[in-house]
Amino acid sequence: MSETRKLAAILAADVVGFSRLAGADEDRTLARLRALRSDLIDPTIAVHHGRVVKRTGDGALVEFRSVVDAVRCAIEVRNAMVERNAGVPEDRRIDFRIGIHLGDVVEESDGDLMGDGVNIAARLEGIAGPGAICLSEDAYRQVRDKLKYEFVDLGEKALKNIVRPVRVWGIAIDSKKSRPAQVASAPEKQGPPRLSIVVLPFANIGGDPEQDYFVDGVTESLTTDLSRMNGSFVIARNTAFTFKGNAVDVKRIGRELNVRYVLEGSVQRGGNRRAPRKRARYAARHSRGPPRGTSAEPGLDGPLFSGQGLVQ
């Protein structure tokens, strides 16, 4: 097996207290983590030229072209998680801890990375607290004069299975300097995107089990149609279906998924055997604040959805 040795910026991250979160509600926790990966983490990594080397359950190992890219990516994810966790009970929050190191690594033919460069990044992640970012001295040297963050010297740390102590630096969480100067004048993101929505599984009125597949298909079709709207942000079907059969708390769902609208509805079969008709009722409800822009389109027959009036 061929291998290549190179210098790389390595970011290691995982979820703080993941076992506790999964133990309390495994399906919901996994759905939230998948949504974070697809909606936030993976796109942010791509923007900053990162490559996901491997996923480790609730964590990930990512390679970047430079430490500057790695730190910017980590800060962007951390800031976004602060917004997403606003209003979520502390024991249900998803918080990441991150370690970043610049070091020598060995790249296998399949793209996997090994060596001290990877091990040190993983150990730095292990000593980081919730929402914290820890850098090695080698990584810190690359960014101290390039990024306008407030760095905190945490001193030398003895890391497990690492021969020599490593000087560790943190990035202040609450400091006004913790954002790059070039984006300080940009308007900060306020809440969820304007056209953000989740389509909850529709209820099967009448309870005929044979109609469940059709009702679920209605939900999936509407999810697909809404996702084609210009500028829309629609939560994936797999995530939405974790709420199936549960009592709906619109505000809580809005906070958890960071969406402005929650659409719920029902489907009822009518007519007769020769000409069966299926009647759908649905309404999009504002997930936070007053119900401005809420719309309802009851009693639709034939083509079920146009959707353009849902989020105006």
N, C-alpha and C positions, 0 to 999 in steps of 0.2 A: 504494500500500500504506500503510495507516494505521499509526501508531506512537505509543507513549506513553512519556514520560520519567518516571522515578520513582526513588526511593531504595530500595535493596534490600541485604539481607545475602546475599552470594554465597559459596558454598563450592565450591572446585575440588579434585578428588582424582584420583589415579591410582595404579597399582601400580608399586612400585619394581622395576626390572629385569625388566619384563614380557617384553621381547623375549628375554632370556636364558632365562626360565622356559618360554616358548612354544617356543623353539628346542630345548630339552631334551626336552619332552613336550607338544606342542601340545594334543592331545585332552584329556589329563588336566588341564592348566592351565585350559583354557577351561571344562571341566566344573566345576572347583573354583570358578572365578570366577562362573559362573552360579549355583551353589549358594549362594555368599556373598551374591549380590544378592537371591535369592529368600528366603533364610532369615534374613539379618541386615541387610543394608544398606537395602534398600527398606522393610522394616517399621520400622526405626529412623528413617529419614527421615520416614515418615508419622507416627510418634508425635510427632515434634518439629515437625510442621506444615511440612515442606519440600515442595518441588516439583522433580522432576527435569526440568531444562530440556532437557538433551541428554546422550547418552552418547557418549564418544569412545573407542571400542575398549575399553581397559582402564580408562578413567576416566569421570568424570561431572561435570557442572556442575549445582549445585543452588541454588535460591532459597529463602530462609527469611524468615519474617515479622520476625524479629529476630536480632541477633547472638547473643543469649543462647541461642536455640534452636539456632543453627548450631553453637556451641561445645559445647553439651551433646550434640548428635548426634555430633560428631566425637570427643569423649571416650568416648562409649559404644561407638562402633565400634572405637576404638583399644584399649580395655580388653578387648573381646570377642576381638579379633585376637591379643592377647597370650595369652589362654587357648587359642585354637585353634592357635596356633603352638607351644605347649608340647610338647616332644618331637619336633617336626618338624625335620629337618636344616636348617641355616641357608640352604643353597643352594636349598632347595625351599620356603621360607616365602613366603607372600603378605603383603607389608607395604604399607600405604597411606601416602602422604604427602599432606598436606592444607594448603590455603591458604584463609584467610577474610578477606574485605574488606567493608566497608560503603561503598557508593558509588553514584554516579549511573549509571543504566543506561537503555538504550532497549529497550522491549519491542515486538517486531514483532507483526503481527496473528496470526501463527501461534504466538505464545507464546515465540519465541526471544528471547534477550537479547543485547545488544551494548553496546559502549562501554568506557570506561576502568574502570568498576566491575568488569566481567568480566575485562578484561585484567590488572588488578592481582592479582586473586584467582588467576588462572592462573600469573602470574609468582611469586607467593608459594609456590604449590604446587611450582613448579620448583626452588626453592632449599631446600625442606624435605628433611630426611633421612628414612630409613626409620622409619615410625611417628611422625614428627614432625608437629606442627600449628603453622603460622605465621600470625600475625595482623598486619594492618596497624595503624598507630597509630589510625586512625579506628575500626576494629573494637574494639581494646583499650579505648578510652575507654568503650565501651558496656557492658563486662563487668567492668572492674577492681573496681568496688564492689558488684557483684551476684553474682559467683560466687567461691567460696572455692577457687580454684586458685592454684598458684604460677606467676606469670608471670615470664619472663626477658627482659630487654631485650637484644636482639641487635644494636642500633645501626641506623644508617641504611644502607640497601642501594640500590645502583644497579640497578634492574630493567630488563631488556631492553625497549627501545621505550617506556619510561615516562619522561616528560620530567624529572620531579623525583625525587630520592632518596626512598625510603619508609622510615620507621622501622618496624622489624619486631620483634614480640614472639613468643616461644615459650611453650609450656606444658610445665612440667617433667613428665617421664615417670615418674620414680621417686619423686617427692615425695609424702609422706603427704597433702599439701594438694591433690593432683591429683584428688581426688574431691569432689563437692559435699557440703557439710556435712549436708544433709538426708537423704542416703542412707548416711552413714557408719555408722549403727547397724544398717542392714539386713544380713541375712545375704548373704554373697557367693556367687555362683554357683560350685558345685563340679563341674567336669566337665560332661559332656553331660547332657541331660534324661533322666529315668529311663526313659521309654517311647520312646526314640529308637532307630531301626533303619534299616538299609539292606537291601533285598532284592537280592542279587546275581543276575545272569542264571543261570537253572538250566542244568545240563548236559544235553545230549541223549544219553542212554545208548543205544548202538546205532549212533549216527552217521548215521541216515537223514536226509538233507537235507530231505526232504519234511516231516519232523516239527519242523523248526526253528521254523516259525511258531507251532506249537502250544506248544512249550516256552517261547518268548518270551511267548506269551499267558498262560501259567501265571504267569510272573514278574510281568507287568503286573497280572493279576487279584489276586494276593496283595498287591502294593504298594497297589492301590486299596482292598482290604478292610481292610488294617491302618491305612490313613490315616483310616478311618471310626471307628476306636476312640477313645473319649473320652480326651483327654489325650495322644494319640500324636503323635510327630514322625517322619515317614517321608521319607527322601530321595527326590527325584524320580526317575522312571524313566530320564530322559535321562542323569542323572549316574551312576546305578547301572550303566548299560550301557557306560560307558567302561571298566569292569573286565572286560568279557566276554572270555573266552579267556586271561586272565592268571592267573598263580599268585596264590593268595589268601594275603595276610598280614593276618590279622584285626586285629591291634593297629595296624598302619600305616593300614589303611582306617578304623578307628575314630578315630584321631587326625586324619586328613585331613578326614573328614566330620563329626567331633565327634558321633559316635553311640555308644550303649552296646552295641548288639547288631548283629551281622552275620549275616544269614540266607542260607544257601546250600543248594542241593539239586540233585536230578536228577529227570528224568522218563524212564521206560522204557515202551515200548509192548509189550503182551502180548496174550494171547488169540489169536483167529483173525480172518480177514477179515470173517466175518459178525458176530462179537461182539468187536471189538477193545477191549482195556482198556488204560488208561494208568495206570501206577503211579508215584506221586511219593514221594520221600523227601526230607525236609528237616530242618534243625536250625538253631536260633538260637544263636550262640556269643557269649559275653561278650567285648567287644573290649578290655577293660582289667581288670586285677586277676584274682582267682580267678573261676572259672566259676559264681559264685552266680547262680541264676535261669536258667541255661541249660536249654533244654528241647528235646526231640526228639520228633517224631511220625512214626515210620517206617511204611511200608506202608499208606498211605491209598488206598482205592479209592472210586469214586463221587465225591461232593462232596469236593473236595480239601482245603479249608481252613476251619477255624473260627477259628484264630488267637488265641483268648483265652488260651491257656496259654503262649504264646510268651515273654512277658516278665514273668512273675510271679516 
